[in-house]
Amino acid sequence: MKLIIQIPCYNEAETLPETLADLPTHIPGIDVIETLVIDDGSTDGTTAVSRHHHVTHIIRHPKNLGLARAFQTGLDTCLRLGADLIVHTDADNQYPGHAIPALLAPILRHEADIVIGDRQVHQIEHFSPVKRWLQQFGSWTVRTVSSTNVPDSTSGFRAYSREAALRLNILTRFSYTLETIIQAGKLGLIVTSVPIETNPPKRPSRLQRHMWHFVKAQAGTILRLYAFYEPLRTFSYLSLPFLLTGLGTWLRFLYFYFSNLNPAGHIQSIIIGTGLLVVGTLVLLFGIQADISSKHRQLTQEMLYRLKKLEADAVQQEKLR
């Protein structure tokens, strides 16, 4: 069984050596452990540092494409290299490399497809009370949307089975963390978590300029993904206020009409109500059309999965020759 530990890097020449030094070199049940650095357009010599520390595989983006793109590049590369298991960790040494065996254990026991390291946010000292609350609220939102039970949805310390890696396709550009959980929930993959302790931060996060930028980006990601995977439900929710308000204004007119209380003076109720009902119906029709389109997306996703699986199987067969 082959494990590849992928590490996306953007100007991480200073912290990468410490991260690599903490990675395990032997794990029971795993025959081969390799490392993969995805250099996302670094300008500080990250690639040279990777070579100096004998990283097994190095992929370089010609310019900075963002964490989500680097993550997808890593998954695709790991599958082409014949990985049976993939661990994703950060290059800033936030996550303890020695916890990788515990992270992989549920997958090795065939109890999970994806395992996420739970940082136990409420215990992280350098997180402010507001940040802790926002992290917990965000994780609750993701659990609700994805129908999974993930206590720390933004943790980047993760393990993936080969099947899970084949199924996942990243569509957003900001971060992969939330999207992979929501995708996994909609695809029926089993997601679990294991508690971990994190190392003290070496530098400020490059993913978020400030807290509210991070909140806005993550909230936008959740809303877009929910609309993407549940279009009919989303548009039904949007149409409901228009339909109910339109129906209410019509009922108001009918009340005055049958009560002989000057119905002619309430013609505006019919006009406004009809307009609202038309808008609500159009929004609902958009949802039906989007739901039909989502079925085509599912077929396309299944075709992509089978193509990736054929490619990965060909790599495995080549290894056995």
VOPAGU-2260 file (C-alpha; in pm, 1 decimal, decimal comma):
REM VOPAGU-2260
SITE   aa  ch    i         X         Y         Z
SITE  MET   A    0       0,0       0,0       0,0
SITE  LYS   A    1     133,5     338,9    -103,6
SITE  LEU   A    2      90,0     665,3      87,4
SITE  ILE   A    3     171,5    1005,3     -60,0
SITE  ILE   A    4     182,8    1308,6     170,0
SITE  GLN   A    5     103,8    1619,9     -31,5
SITE  ILE   A    6     211,5    1965,5      83,4
SITE  PRO   A    7     100,1    2278,3    -104,6
SITE  CYS   A    8     355,2    2558,5     -75,2
SITE  TYR   A    9     359,1    2928,0    -149,7
SITE  ASN   A   10     687,0    3084,8     -34,3
SITE  GLU   A   11     742,0    2827,1     239,9
SITE  ALA   A   12    1118,8    2784,4     212,3
SITE  GLU   A   13    1164,5    2883,2     575,9
SITE  THR   A   14     911,5    2649,5     738,9
SITE  LEU   A   15     909,9    2358,0     492,6
SITE  PRO   A   16    1222,1    2182,5     632,4
SITE  GLU   A   17    1066,6    2158,9     979,8
SITE  THR   A   18     743,1    2024,5     831,3
SITE  LEU   A   19     926,2    1758,1     631,3
SITE  ALA   A   20    1138,1    1655,2     930,8
SITE  ASP   A   21     825,6    1577,5    1133,8
SITE  LEU   A   22     672,3    1343,2     875,2
SITE  PRO   A   23     673,9     968,8     956,0
SITE  THR   A   24     903,8     741,3     757,9
SITE  HIS   A   25     730,6     416,2     859,0
SITE  ILE   A   26     364,7     335,8     931,5
SITE  PRO   A   27     239,0     -18,4    1002,9
SITE  GLY   A   28      28,2    -147,7     715,1
SITE  ILE   A   29     183,4      89,5     459,4
SITE  ASP   A   30     459,4     -30,9     228,5
SITE  VAL   A   31     568,9     294,5      65,6
SITE  ILE   A   32     562,4     654,0     196,1
SITE  GLU   A   33     637,8     933,8     -51,0
SITE  THR   A   34     612,9    1312,3     -35,5
SITE  LEU   A   35     475,5    1555,5    -291,4
SITE  VAL   A   36     529,8    1932,8    -283,7
SITE  ILE   A   37     300,5    2149,1    -494,9
SITE  ASP   A   38     492,1    2474,6    -541,0
SITE  ASP   A   39     219,3    2728,0    -614,5
SITE  GLY   A   40     430,3    2990,9    -786,6
SITE  SER   A   41     677,5    3051,3    -502,3
SITE  THR   A   42     953,6    3308,9    -547,6
SITE  ASP   A   43    1163,9    3226,9    -240,8
SITE  GLY   A   44    1331,4    2907,6    -357,1
SITE  THR   A   45    1075,2    2663,4    -216,5
SITE  THR   A   46    1142,2    2418,0    -499,6
SITE  ALA   A   47    1515,9    2423,2    -433,2
SITE  VAL   A   48    1454,4    2361,4     -62,1
SITE  SER   A   49    1227,0    2070,8    -152,3
SITE  ARG   A   50    1496,2    1911,4    -365,9
SITE  HIS   A   51    1758,2    1967,7     -95,6
SITE  HIS   A   52    1542,8    1780,3     155,5
SITE  HIS   A   53    1482,4    1493,0     -84,9
SITE  VAL   A   54    1110,7    1542,8    -149,2
SITE  THR   A   55    1001,5    1250,8    -368,2
SITE  HIS   A   56     790,3    1447,5    -616,3
SITE  ILE   A   57     769,6    1819,7    -694,4
SITE  ILE   A   58     503,6    1991,1    -905,9
SITE  ARG   A   59     533,9    2363,4    -978,0
SITE  HIS   A   60     267,5    2610,4   -1090,9
SITE  PRO   A   61     418,5    2886,9   -1306,2
SITE  LYS   A   62     222,3    3143,9   -1101,9
SITE  ASN   A   63      22,4    3151,3    -780,3
SITE  LEU   A   64    -316,1    2987,8    -847,8
SITE  GLY   A   65    -441,6    2958,5    -490,7
SITE  LEU   A   66    -480,8    2684,5    -234,2
SITE  ALA   A   67    -784,5    2520,1    -394,4
SITE  ARG   A   68    -608,1    2475,1    -728,4
SITE  ALA   A   69    -293,6    2349,1    -557,4
SITE  PHE   A   70    -500,1    2095,2    -364,7
SITE  GLN   A   71    -663,4    1962,7    -683,6
SITE  THR   A   72    -325,1    1946,1    -857,7
SITE  GLY   A   73    -197,7    1743,5    -563,9
SITE  LEU   A   74    -487,3    1496,0    -572,1
SITE  ASP   A   75    -458,5    1443,1    -946,8
SITE  THR   A   76     -82,0    1395,5    -924,4
SITE  CYS   A   77    -107,2    1150,9    -633,2
SITE  LEU   A   78    -356,7     939,1    -826,5
SITE  ARG   A   79    -131,7     935,7   -1134,4
SITE  LEU   A   80     156,3     827,7    -912,4
SITE  GLY   A   81     -47,0     530,9    -788,8
SITE  ALA   A   82    -131,6     646,2    -436,4
SITE  ASP   A   83    -366,1     425,5    -234,4
SITE  LEU   A   84    -379,9     681,7      47,6
SITE  ILE   A   85    -329,0    1057,6      40,8
SITE  VAL   A   86    -254,8    1285,1     335,6
SITE  HIS   A   87    -282,1    1659,6     294,4
SITE  THR   A   88     -95,6    1888,0     534,1
SITE  ASP   A   89      27,7    2247,0     536,5
SITE  ALA   A   90     386,7    2359,3     490,2
SITE  ASP   A   91     385,8    2599,7     785,6
SITE  ASN   A   92     417,6    2309,2    1033,3
SITE  GLN   A   93      83,4    2393,2    1194,0
SITE  TYR   A   94     -17,5    2026,8    1191,8
SITE  PRO   A   95     185,3    1756,0    1369,5
SITE  GLY   A   96     332,7    1512,7    1119,2
SITE  HIS   A   97     362,1    1246,4    1387,6
SITE  ALA   A   98     -20,1    1236,5    1404,2
SITE  ILE   A   99     -47,5    1102,3    1048,6
SITE  PRO   A  100     -74,0     734,0    1159,6
SITE  ALA   A  101    -373,8     823,3    1378,8
SITE  LEU   A  102    -523,2    1020,4    1091,4
SITE  LEU   A  103    -494,5     720,0     859,2
SITE  ALA   A  104    -618,4     459,6    1107,8
SITE  PRO   A  105    -995,4     487,2    1029,9
SITE  ILE   A  106    -927,0     447,0     657,4
SITE  LEU   A  107    -697,3     149,9     713,4
SITE  ARG   A  108    -974,5      -8,6     922,3
SITE  HIS   A  109   -1219,5      58,5     634,8
SITE  GLU   A  110   -1430,6     278,1     862,1
SITE  ALA   A  111   -1400,2     603,2     665,4
SITE  ASP   A  112   -1321,9     750,2     324,1
SITE  ILE   A  113   -1203,2    1087,6     454,4
SITE  VAL   A  114   -1053,7    1167,5     793,7
SITE  ILE   A  115   -1013,8    1525,6     918,0
SITE  GLY   A  116    -788,6    1631,9    1202,4
SITE  ASP   A  117    -999,2    1806,0    1466,2
SITE  ARG   A  118    -792,0    2091,5    1608,4
SITE  GLN   A  119   -1034,8    2123,6    1902,0
SITE  VAL   A  120   -1073,1    2492,2    1826,0
SITE  HIS   A  121   -1205,9    2577,0    2171,9
SITE  GLN   A  122    -864,1    2485,5    2314,4
SITE  ILE   A  123    -643,2    2681,0    2073,3
SITE  GLU   A  124    -491,2    2960,3    2282,3
SITE  HIS   A  125    -399,4    3200,1    2000,9
SITE  PHE   A  126    -758,5    3202,2    1868,7
SITE  SER   A  127    -962,9    3493,1    2002,4
SITE  PRO   A  128   -1306,9    3418,2    2153,5
SITE  VAL   A  129   -1472,3    3568,6    1844,2
SITE  LYS   A  130   -1264,6    3353,5    1610,0
SITE  ARG   A  131   -1343,5    3041,1    1811,9
SITE  TRP   A  132   -1714,2    3116,9    1796,9
SITE  LEU   A  133   -1700,6    3187,4    1423,6
SITE  GLN   A  134   -1510,8    2863,7    1359,8
SITE  GLN   A  135   -1763,6    2663,0    1560,8
SITE  PHE   A  136   -2060,1    2833,7    1396,7
SITE  GLY   A  137   -1909,0    2779,5    1051,7
SITE  SER   A  138   -1851,0    2411,1    1124,3
SITE  TRP   A  139   -2210,3    2376,8    1244,7
SITE  THR   A  140   -2330,5    2535,1     918,3
SITE  VAL   A  141   -2120,0    2297,5     709,7
SITE  ARG   A  142   -2248,0    1999,3     908,8
SITE  THR   A  143   -2604,4    2110,4     842,0
SITE  VAL   A  144   -2549,6    2168,0     470,4
SITE  SER   A  145   -2343,9    1852,9     407,9
SITE  SER   A  146   -2523,2    1610,6     644,1
SITE  THR   A  147   -2187,5    1510,9     791,8
SITE  ASN   A  148   -2052,7    1525,0    1146,4
SITE  VAL   A  149   -1731,7    1727,2    1118,1
SITE  PRO   A  150   -1642,0    1934,4    1427,4
SITE  ASP   A  151   -1362,8    2131,6    1255,3
SITE  SER   A  152   -1456,7    2198,1     894,4
SITE  THR   A  153   -1165,4    2431,9     809,1
SITE  SER   A  154    -889,7    2200,3     927,2
SITE  GLY   A  155    -644,4    2131,3     647,1
SITE  PHE   A  156    -496,6    1818,7     805,3
SITE  ARG   A  157    -673,6    1539,9     617,5
SITE  ALA   A  158    -643,9    1185,8     487,4
SITE  TYR   A  159    -819,7    1051,9     177,9
SITE  SER   A  160    -871,4     704,7      47,6
SITE  ARG   A  161    -809,3     641,9    -320,8
SITE  GLU   A  162   -1185,1     617,5    -382,7
SITE  ALA   A  163   -1251,3     952,0    -215,0
SITE  ALA   A  164    -973,2    1121,9    -411,6
SITE  LEU   A  165   -1118,3     987,1    -736,7
SITE  ARG   A  166   -1462,3    1125,2    -649,7
SITE  LEU   A  167   -1363,5    1478,8    -548,6
SITE  ASN   A  168   -1347,0    1769,9    -793,7
SITE  ILE   A  169   -1276,5    2119,9    -665,3
SITE  LEU   A  170   -1484,7    2396,7    -822,1
SITE  THR   A  171   -1416,8    2693,2    -593,0
SITE  ARG   A  172   -1095,6    2898,8    -602,2
SITE  PHE   A  173   -1067,7    3021,3    -243,0
SITE  SER   A  174   -1028,3    2702,4     -38,5
SITE  TYR   A  175   -1093,1    2332,1     -74,3
SITE  THR   A  176   -1178,2    2262,8     291,8
SITE  LEU   A  177   -1551,4    2329,5     291,6
SITE  GLU   A  178   -1615,3    2208,6     -61,7
SITE  THR   A  179   -1464,2    1865,4      -6,8
SITE  ILE   A  180   -1684,0    1810,9     300,5
SITE  ILE   A  181   -2001,9    1920,7     122,2
SITE  GLN   A  182   -1913,0    1712,4    -183,0
SITE  ALA   A  183   -1836,6    1411,0      32,1
SITE  GLY   A  184   -2170,8    1440,4     209,1
SITE  LYS   A  185   -2363,6    1466,2    -117,7
SITE  LEU   A  186   -2167,6    1175,3    -269,2
SITE  GLY   A  187   -2232,1     948,4      27,5
SITE  LEU   A  188   -1866,9     922,5     133,8
SITE  ILE   A  189   -1797,7     849,1     499,7
SITE  VAL   A  190   -1627,1    1141,4     675,5
SITE  THR   A  191   -1492,2    1117,7    1028,6
SITE  SER   A  192   -1252,1    1310,6    1250,8
SITE  VAL   A  193    -972,7    1240,3    1497,6
SITE  PRO   A  194    -857,6    1488,1    1765,3
SITE  ILE   A  195    -515,6    1645,6    1714,1
SITE  GLU   A  196    -304,7    1913,9    1876,5
SITE  THR   A  197    -157,0    2190,3    1662,7
SITE  ASN   A  198     183,7    2352,1    1676,6
SITE  PRO   A  199     217,6    2724,9    1758,9
SITE  PRO   A  200     182,6    2946,6    1448,6
SITE  LYS   A  201     503,3    3043,2    1269,5
SITE  ARG   A  202     351,4    3327,3    1068,1
SITE  PRO   A  203      14,2    3494,9     991,8
SITE  SER   A  204    -219,6    3303,9     762,8
SITE  ARG   A  205    -180,3    3383,8     393,1
SITE  LEU   A  206    -527,1    3252,9     310,5
SITE  GLN   A  207    -712,9    3528,0     496,8
SITE  ARG   A  208    -626,4    3898,2     487,9
SITE  HIS   A  209    -832,2    3950,3     803,5
SITE  MET   A  210   -1107,3    3771,9     991,8
SITE  TRP   A  211   -1402,2    3926,7     808,9
SITE  HIS   A  212   -1248,2    3860,0     468,6
SITE  PHE   A  213   -1223,9    3495,2     568,1
SITE  VAL   A  214   -1584,2    3487,6     698,6
SITE  LYS   A  215   -1718,2    3652,4     382,4
SITE  ALA   A  216   -1527,4    3416,1     153,7
SITE  GLN   A  217   -1630,3    3103,9     346,1
SITE  ALA   A  218   -1995,3    3212,3     370,6
SITE  GLY   A  219   -2002,7    3279,3      -3,0
SITE  THR   A  220   -1851,5    2937,2     -67,8
SITE  ILE   A  221   -2113,7    2762,3     145,9
SITE  LEU   A  222   -2402,6    2945,3     -23,1
SITE  ARG   A  223   -2273,4    2877,1    -374,0
SITE  LEU   A  224   -2211,1    2510,4    -302,6
SITE  TYR   A  225   -2550,7    2462,5    -141,4
SITE  ALA   A  226   -2718,5    2619,3    -445,3
SITE  PHE   A  227   -2501,0    2404,5    -671,4
SITE  TYR   A  228   -2584,9    2073,4    -506,1
SITE  GLU   A  229   -2943,4    2156,3    -395,2
SITE  PRO   A  230   -3074,0    2389,4    -669,1
SITE  LEU   A  231   -3443,6    2300,1    -641,7
SITE  ARG   A  232   -3448,4    2341,9    -265,3
SITE  THR   A  233   -3253,6    2669,1    -288,7
SITE  PHE   A  234   -3483,5    2825,1    -549,1
SITE  SER   A  235   -3789,4    2695,0    -363,5
SITE  TYR   A  236   -3675,5    2882,4     -53,6
SITE  LEU   A  237   -3618,1    3195,9    -264,1
SITE  SER   A  238   -3959,8    3173,6    -431,4
SITE  LEU   A  239   -4151,4    3112,3    -108,8
SITE  PRO   A  240   -4163,9    3477,5      16,5
SITE  PHE   A  241   -4293,2    3596,8    -322,4
SITE  LEU   A  242   -4556,2    3322,6    -345,8
SITE  LEU   A  243   -4679,2    3364,7      10,9
SITE  THR   A  244   -4690,8    3744,4      -8,1
SITE  GLY   A  245   -4867,9    3731,0    -345,6
SITE  LEU   A  246   -5118,2    3479,7    -212,7
SITE  GLY   A  247   -5174,3    3696,9      94,3
SITE  THR   A  248   -5256,1    4006,1    -113,1
SITE  TRP   A  249   -5499,4    3803,9    -324,6
SITE  LEU   A  250   -5668,4    3670,7     -10,4
SITE  ARG   A  251   -5690,4    4027,9     116,3
SITE  PHE   A  252   -5874,4    4135,4    -197,8
SITE  LEU   A  253   -6107,5    3835,1    -186,3
SITE  TYR   A  254   -6190,6    3910,1     175,5
SITE  PHE   A  255   -6299,1    4263,5      91,9
SITE  TYR   A  256   -6475,0    4146,1    -223,9
SITE  PHE   A  257   -6694,4    3884,6     -56,6
SITE  SER   A  258   -6750,1    4106,6     244,6
SITE  ASN   A  259   -6878,5    4386,3      17,0
SITE  LEU   A  260   -6632,4    4626,3     183,7
SITE  ASN   A  261   -6552,7    4844,1    -118,2
SITE  PRO   A  262   -6358,4    4580,4    -320,1
SITE  ALA   A  263   -6298,1    4833,9    -597,3
SITE  GLY   A  264   -6071,4    5022,5    -361,6
SITE  HIS   A  265   -5838,6    4723,8    -327,5
SITE  ILE   A  266   -5760,5    4653,6    -693,3
SITE  GLN   A  267   -5394,1    4727,5    -613,7
SITE  SER   A  268   -5391,3    4405,2    -409,8
SITE  ILE   A  269   -5464,8    4206,8    -727,7
SITE  ILE   A  270   -5195,8    4391,9    -923,3
SITE  ILE   A  271   -4926,0    4354,4    -657,8
SITE  GLY   A  272   -5028,3    3998,4    -572,3
SITE  THR   A  273   -5027,3    3888,2    -935,2
SITE  GLY   A  274   -4681,7    4039,2    -987,3
SITE  LEU   A  275   -4544,8    3863,4    -679,6
SITE  LEU   A  276   -4699,6    3531,0    -782,3
SITE  VAL   A  277   -4546,9    3562,1   -1129,8
SITE  VAL   A  278   -4201,6    3638,4    -983,3
SITE  GLY   A  279   -4229,6    3348,7    -736,0
SITE  THR   A  280   -4338,8    3109,8   -1010,8
SITE  LEU   A  281   -4049,8    3216,4   -1234,9
SITE  VAL   A  282   -3799,5    3164,8    -953,5
SITE  LEU   A  283   -3946,2    2819,1    -888,6
SITE  LEU   A  284   -3922,8    2735,8   -1259,7
SITE  PHE   A  285   -3556,6    2840,6   -1253,9
SITE  GLY   A  286   -3509,8    2592,7    -969,3
SITE  ILE   A  287   -3673,1    2313,8   -1167,3
SITE  GLN   A  288   -3450,6    2391,2   -1466,6
SITE  ALA   A  289   -3142,0    2402,4   -1242,7
SITE  ASP   A  290   -3242,2    2070,2   -1087,7
SITE  ILE   A  291   -3267,5    1913,2   -1434,1
SITE  SER   A  292   -2924,8    2056,0   -1519,8
SITE  SER   A  293   -2784,3    1910,6   -1197,1
SITE  LYS   A  294   -2874,5    1562,1   -1321,2
SITE  HIS   A  295   -2656,6    1622,4   -1625,1
SITE  ARG   A  296   -2380,8    1741,0   -1390,3
SITE  GLN   A  297   -2408,4    1416,2   -1195,8
SITE  LEU   A  298   -2372,4    1216,8   -1517,3
SITE  THR   A  299   -2067,9    1423,2   -1616,0
SITE  GLN   A  300   -1920,4    1376,2   -1268,3
SITE  GLU   A  301   -1969,0    1000,4   -1292,0
SITE  MET   A  302   -1799,6     994,0   -1632,6
SITE  LEU   A  303   -1506,8    1195,0   -1495,3
SITE  TYR   A  304   -1480,3     957,2   -1200,5
SITE  ARG   A  305   -1465,9     655,3   -1431,3
SITE  LEU   A  306   -1202,5     816,4   -1653,1
SITE  LYS   A  307    -986,8     900,9   -1351,4
SITE  LYS   A  308   -1036,0     548,5   -1217,1
SITE  LEU   A  309    -930,8     394,3   -1548,4
SITE  GLU   A  310    -617,2     608,9   -1545,7
SITE  ALA   A  311    -537,6     518,8   -1184,2
SITE  ASP   A  312    -602,8     147,9   -1249,3
SITE  ALA   A  313    -366,2     160,8   -1547,4
SITE  VAL   A  314     -96,6     301,3   -1318,7
SITE  GLN   A  315    -156,9      22,2   -1066,6
SITE  GLN   A  316    -135,9    -244,8   -1335,9
SITE  GLU   A  317     185,9     -94,0   -1466,4
SITE  LYS   A  318     333,5    -114,5   -1114,7
SITE  LEU   A  319     250,3    -484,6   -1092,5
SITE  ARG   A  320     426,9    -574,6   -1416,8
